[in-house]
Amino acid sequence: MIDALMDTPHHWKYIDDCTVGITINNDSPNYSPLQNILDCLQIWTRENHVTINQNKTVVMHVCTSTTPVPSPVVTIGSHSLHVVESTKLLGVTIDNELDWKLHTTNTIQASTYRLHMLKTMKSLGALHQQLRDIYTTFILPKLTYASPDWSSALNTTQMCWLERVQKRACRIILEPAYTTYQQALIVLNLSSRKERYPHDLTMFGERLLSQPRHRLLLPSALPPPSRATRRYNKLKPLINGKNRHVEEQPNTYYCKYYQ
């Protein structure tokens, strides 16, 4: 199926899940390119005896404009695709305003639900180290999944909500010896979410910079600052085995997701 999308500017394929994205002008939206892509996919599936699950195929229009924009009307055969306000892309909830509130809420709910696991194991006599291992294995990954994508966009309230989940976990693990959250972090050798998210984002960026292929996922430079600064936001050049700089290449911006 991915071969049928080679002419599509933006597409993502993971096992049986495929996402296609196009960029449109919200002043005069034209959804015909998306319809053409869907028509090509339908032809490919028919020729290769594959069936598209129409009930799971949806379309989402990302638009942050305050001016109303007509919703896309696209079809697969005779079936009109449902227009949704949010969808999941590889486990990350994305909404049509690129706001991470819904993803944060889902993350907190999933993590909070698993706190019952700690309470159950504690009632069975599990030690502090065992409870910590349970937290870092089954609960913490929920709080950190794909965090480089969304952690930098969190507001203070959302960060407090996420921090509260870990605080509750620390209290469950250490009670009745629990005193303060900061002391609990030291005892359990954990980092606060406020400290860990920027660290993970920095590490992710450094790994991208060290890989010639993945580095192209980053823009060559950030937009010029609105006021004078001492530094120009430009990525560090790569250095190969002979200490020669590798030429930087620009990246294309896009923010339209369809699934």
SEMAR-129188 format. One record per residue (C-alpha): residue in three letters; z, x, y. Coordinates in steps of 0.2 Angstrom, whole numbers, padded with zeros to 4 digits, m for minus. Layout:
BEGIN
ATOM     r       w       u       v
ATOM   ala       Z       X       Y
...
END
This chain:
BEGIN
ATOM     r       w       u       v
ATOM   met    0000    0000    0000
ATOM   ile    0004    0014    0012
ATOM   asp   m0014    0020    0011
ATOM   ala   m0020    0004    0018
ATOM   leu   m0009    0007    0034
ATOM   met   m0016    0024    0038
ATOM   asp   m0024    0018    0053
ATOM   thr   m0008    0009    0059
ATOM   pro    0001    0019    0073
ATOM   his    0018    0016    0067
ATOM   his    0023    0012    0049
ATOM   trp    0038    0015    0037
ATOM   lys    0038    0014    0018
ATOM   tyr    0053    0015    0007
ATOM   ile    0051    0009   m0011
ATOM   asp    0046   m0009   m0010
ATOM   asp    0050   m0011    0008
ATOM   cys    0037   m0009    0022
ATOM   thr    0039   m0010    0040
ATOM   val    0024   m0010    0053
ATOM   gly    0026   m0007    0072
ATOM   ile    0014   m0009    0086
ATOM   thr    0016   m0007    0105
ATOM   ile    0011   m0022    0116
ATOM   asn    0011   m0025    0135
ATOM   asn    0023   m0039    0139
ATOM   asp    0014   m0043    0155
ATOM   ser   m0001   m0049    0144
ATOM   pro    0005   m0049    0126
ATOM   asn   m0009   m0047    0113
ATOM   tyr   m0004   m0049    0095
ATOM   ser   m0021   m0048    0088
ATOM   pro   m0018   m0029    0082
ATOM   leu   m0004   m0035    0072
ATOM   gln   m0013   m0049    0064
ATOM   asn   m0027   m0037    0060
ATOM   ile   m0015   m0026    0051
ATOM   leu   m0008   m0041    0041
ATOM   asp   m0026   m0046    0036
ATOM   cys   m0030   m0029    0030
ATOM   leu   m0014   m0029    0020
ATOM   gln   m0018   m0046    0012
ATOM   ile   m0035   m0039    0007
ATOM   trp   m0027   m0024   m0001
ATOM   thr   m0014   m0034   m0011
ATOM   arg   m0027   m0046   m0017
ATOM   glu   m0038   m0032   m0023
ATOM   asn   m0024   m0023   m0031
ATOM   his   m0016   m0039   m0039
ATOM   val    0000   m0037   m0028
ATOM   thr    0009   m0052   m0021
ATOM   ile    0018   m0051   m0004
ATOM   asn    0035   m0060   m0003
ATOM   gln    0031   m0071    0011
ATOM   asn    0049   m0078    0012
ATOM   lys    0056   m0060    0016
ATOM   thr    0042   m0055    0028
ATOM   val    0047   m0058    0046
ATOM   val    0041   m0053    0063
ATOM   met    0052   m0047    0077
ATOM   his    0047   m0045    0095
ATOM   val    0057   m0032    0105
ATOM   cys    0058   m0036    0123
ATOM   thr    0071   m0032    0136
ATOM   ser    0062   m0040    0150
ATOM   thr    0071   m0055    0159
ATOM   thr    0054   m0063    0161
ATOM   pro    0050   m0075    0146
ATOM   val    0037   m0068    0135
ATOM   pro    0028   m0079    0122
ATOM   ser    0033   m0076    0104
ATOM   pro    0021   m0069    0092
ATOM   val    0011   m0081    0081
ATOM   val    0005   m0071    0066
ATOM   thr    0001   m0077    0048
ATOM   ile   m0002   m0070    0031
ATOM   gly   m0015   m0082    0024
ATOM   ser   m0009   m0099    0028
ATOM   his    0009   m0094    0029
ATOM   ser    0015   m0092    0047
ATOM   leu    0028   m0078    0048
ATOM   his    0045   m0083    0055
ATOM   val    0050   m0074    0071
ATOM   val    0068   m0067    0070
ATOM   glu    0080   m0060    0083
ATOM   ser    0087   m0047    0072
ATOM   thr    0083   m0038    0055
ATOM   lys    0088   m0024    0045
ATOM   leu    0078   m0008    0044
ATOM   leu    0085    0003    0030
ATOM   gly    0102   m0004    0032
ATOM   val    0103   m0003    0051
ATOM   thr    0103   m0020    0060
ATOM   ile    0091   m0020    0074
ATOM   asp    0089   m0034    0086
ATOM   asn    0076   m0039    0098
ATOM   glu    0085   m0032    0113
ATOM   leu    0089   m0015    0105
ATOM   asp    0108   m0019    0107
ATOM   trp    0119   m0012    0094
ATOM   lys    0132   m0026    0096
ATOM   leu    0127   m0035    0080
ATOM   his    0125   m0019    0070
ATOM   thr    0143   m0014    0075
ATOM   thr    0150   m0031    0071
ATOM   asn    0142   m0030    0053
ATOM   thr    0148   m0012    0051
ATOM   ile    0166   m0017    0055
ATOM   gln    0165   m0032    0044
ATOM   ala    0159   m0022    0029
ATOM   ser    0172   m0009    0032
ATOM   thr    0187   m0021    0035
ATOM   tyr    0182   m0030    0019
ATOM   arg    0185   m0014    0009
ATOM   leu    0202   m0011    0016
ATOM   his    0208   m0023    0003
ATOM   met    0204   m0009   m0009
ATOM   leu    0217    0003   m0001
ATOM   lys    0230   m0011   m0001
ATOM   thr    0227   m0014   m0020
ATOM   met    0228    0004   m0025
ATOM   lys    0243    0007   m0014
ATOM   ser    0252   m0007   m0023
ATOM   leu    0248    0001   m0040
ATOM   gly    0257    0017   m0034
ATOM   ala    0242    0028   m0029
ATOM   leu    0247    0044   m0019
ATOM   his    0242    0047   m0001
ATOM   gln    0229    0060   m0006
ATOM   gln    0221    0047   m0019
ATOM   leu    0221    0034   m0005
ATOM   arg    0213    0046    0007
ATOM   asp    0200    0050   m0006
ATOM   ile    0196    0031   m0008
ATOM   tyr    0195    0029    0011
ATOM   thr    0183    0044    0013
ATOM   thr    0172    0039   m0002
ATOM   phe    0171    0020   m0001
ATOM   ile    0175    0015    0017
ATOM   leu    0171    0029    0029
ATOM   pro    0153    0030    0024
ATOM   lys    0151    0012    0030
ATOM   leu    0158    0018    0047
ATOM   thr    0146    0033    0048
ATOM   tyr    0130    0026    0040
ATOM   ala    0115    0031    0051
ATOM   ser    0127    0034    0066
ATOM   pro    0116    0047    0075
ATOM   asp    0104    0032    0078
ATOM   trp    0117    0021    0087
ATOM   ser    0133    0030    0090
ATOM   ser    0128    0036    0107
ATOM   ala    0124    0019    0113
ATOM   leu    0141    0012    0110
ATOM   asn    0152    0005    0124
ATOM   thr    0170    0008    0125
ATOM   thr    0175   m0009    0117
ATOM   gln    0163   m0006    0102
ATOM   met    0171    0011    0100
ATOM   cys    0188    0004    0100
ATOM   trp    0183   m0009    0087
ATOM   leu    0177    0005    0075
ATOM   glu    0192    0016    0079
ATOM   arg    0203    0001    0074
ATOM   val    0196    0000    0057
ATOM   gln    0201    0018    0053
ATOM   lys    0218    0016    0062
ATOM   arg    0222    0002    0050
ATOM   ala    0216    0012    0035
ATOM   cys    0228    0026    0041
ATOM   arg    0242    0014    0043
ATOM   ile    0240    0007    0025
ATOM   ile    0239    0025    0017
ATOM   leu    0254    0032    0026
ATOM   glu    0266    0017    0027
ATOM   pro    0281    0017    0029
ATOM   ala    0279    0035    0035
ATOM   tyr    0266    0030    0048
ATOM   thr    0271    0035    0066
ATOM   thr    0256    0037    0077
ATOM   tyr    0237    0037    0075
ATOM   gln    0235    0055    0081
ATOM   gln    0249    0061    0069
ATOM   ala    0241    0051    0055
ATOM   leu    0224    0060    0058
ATOM   ile    0233    0077    0057
ATOM   val    0242    0073    0041
ATOM   leu    0226    0065    0033
ATOM   asn    0215    0079    0040
ATOM   leu    0203    0066    0048
ATOM   ser    0194    0065    0064
ATOM   ser    0194    0051    0076
ATOM   arg    0178    0041    0077
ATOM   lys    0177    0045    0096
ATOM   glu    0176    0063    0091
ATOM   arg    0166    0062    0075
ATOM   tyr    0151    0052    0081
ATOM   pro    0146    0065    0095
ATOM   his    0149    0079    0082
ATOM   asp    0138    0071    0069
ATOM   leu    0124    0067    0082
ATOM   thr    0124    0085    0088
ATOM   met    0123    0092    0070
ATOM   phe    0109    0080    0066
ATOM   gly    0100    0086    0082
ATOM   glu    0102    0104    0077
ATOM   arg    0095    0101    0060
ATOM   leu    0080    0093    0067
ATOM   leu    0077    0108    0079
ATOM   ser    0078    0120    0064
ATOM   gln    0065    0111    0054
ATOM   pro    0047    0114    0061
ATOM   arg    0041    0097    0054
ATOM   his    0056    0086    0058
ATOM   arg    0057    0094    0075
ATOM   leu    0042    0084    0080
ATOM   leu    0052    0068    0079
ATOM   leu    0060    0073    0095
ATOM   pro    0052    0072    0112
ATOM   ser    0047    0089    0120
ATOM   ala    0058    0085    0136
ATOM   leu    0068    0071    0142
ATOM   pro    0063    0061    0158
ATOM   pro    0067    0070    0174
ATOM   pro    0084    0067    0180
ATOM   ser    0087    0055    0195
ATOM   arg    0096    0069    0205
ATOM   ala    0096    0087    0205
ATOM   thr    0104    0096    0191
ATOM   arg    0106    0115    0186
ATOM   arg    0097    0112    0169
ATOM   tyr    0080    0105    0164
ATOM   asn    0082    0095    0149
ATOM   lys    0070    0104    0137
ATOM   leu    0072    0107    0119
ATOM   lys    0075    0125    0113
ATOM   pro    0059    0133    0106
ATOM   leu    0058    0136    0087
ATOM   ile    0058    0154    0081
ATOM   asn    0049    0159    0065
ATOM   gly    0052    0173    0053
ATOM   lys    0043    0186    0065
ATOM   asn    0054    0180    0080
ATOM   arg    0039    0172    0089
ATOM   his    0041    0155    0098
ATOM   val    0032    0140    0090
ATOM   glu    0023    0129    0103
ATOM   glu    0031    0113    0107
ATOM   gln    0022    0097    0104
ATOM   pro    0025    0080    0113
ATOM   asn    0031    0065    0104
ATOM   thr    0026    0047    0106
ATOM   tyr    0038    0034    0111
ATOM   tyr    0039    0017    0103
ATOM   cys    0052    0004    0101
ATOM   lys    0043   m0011    0092
ATOM   tyr    0049   m0015    0075
ATOM   tyr    0041   m0028    0063
ATOM   gln    0046   m0031    0045
END
